[in-house]
């Protein structure tokens, strides 16, 4: 054990060493401060570089694909059931209405392009996609409009920029007629219009549905033979500009939920039957009073909805900004050409 004398000697020795160190530091003060400043600046630069790199990495766009849809899907509990939807982006809302018999996945490319400008909301309409609708619920176009109003209320959305394709266009026009103040702008692509509701080529679908056979004859057969879905007789050949690009994954996403149960099959048939009745002629006057900015983008290869009906809309809607014709596009081009949708939407919304 050290004595008190030993401790005193030890403290003095340490003190002398500290004094020597202090004198060395004082003698090299300039060099010391220079080094410190250099290290400080270097560390700051490295930190800034790291932050910038991290920010760059975080700014990379997450692809809106099948896995994104699976992770992002939400359900709104409404009187008619649980309505599936996705939403992406901040600010004013934009509502995307898909065609028959697809679901909100049709708009994934448009959401990728437009979520920086709008709060993009893409629901699965009743009887399609992943929406879980109560047995006995009407699935008519008018009922779809009521559902959309309830959905927007549940999301605290007062007004939307409305975009629609195919049968979604029927519902969009009915929504405009019933809730004109809830629509800021309207972008319509190939869809039913006035007397061409339903188009003659859709009537065989209605007849199959009335017999309870549409889900099995059309949907299930293409699920079991995806080459058929890409053929001239399938969904791809009938409605896509590039049917060979219609992937197995996309076919599954559209068709699998429709045949999950007898109820889902029956509801799909009910949707088709509802689309077999003209609901647009009665709203001619309401459309004629809708003065908000409107634009039509029309695929010319589509055999269901000839372009003269886009011209009819242009003449009828006071706020029309004309018709854009797409020479090499078919009915479901909004899925295949989201850049066209994004371009037209940004012009209509006056954003860049």
Helices and strands as residue ranges (DSSP letters): H 4-27, H 29-58, H 66-72, E 74-78, E 81-88, E 93-97, G 104-107, H 108-114, E 119-123, E 132-133, H 141-154, E 160-166, H 167-178, G 180-182, E 183-191, G 200-202, H 203-210, H 214-214, I 215-220, H 221-224, H 226-229, H 235-239, G 243-245, H 248-255, G 256-259, H 262-274, G 281-283, H 284-288, E 294-299, H 308-316, E 320-326, H 333-336, H 338-349
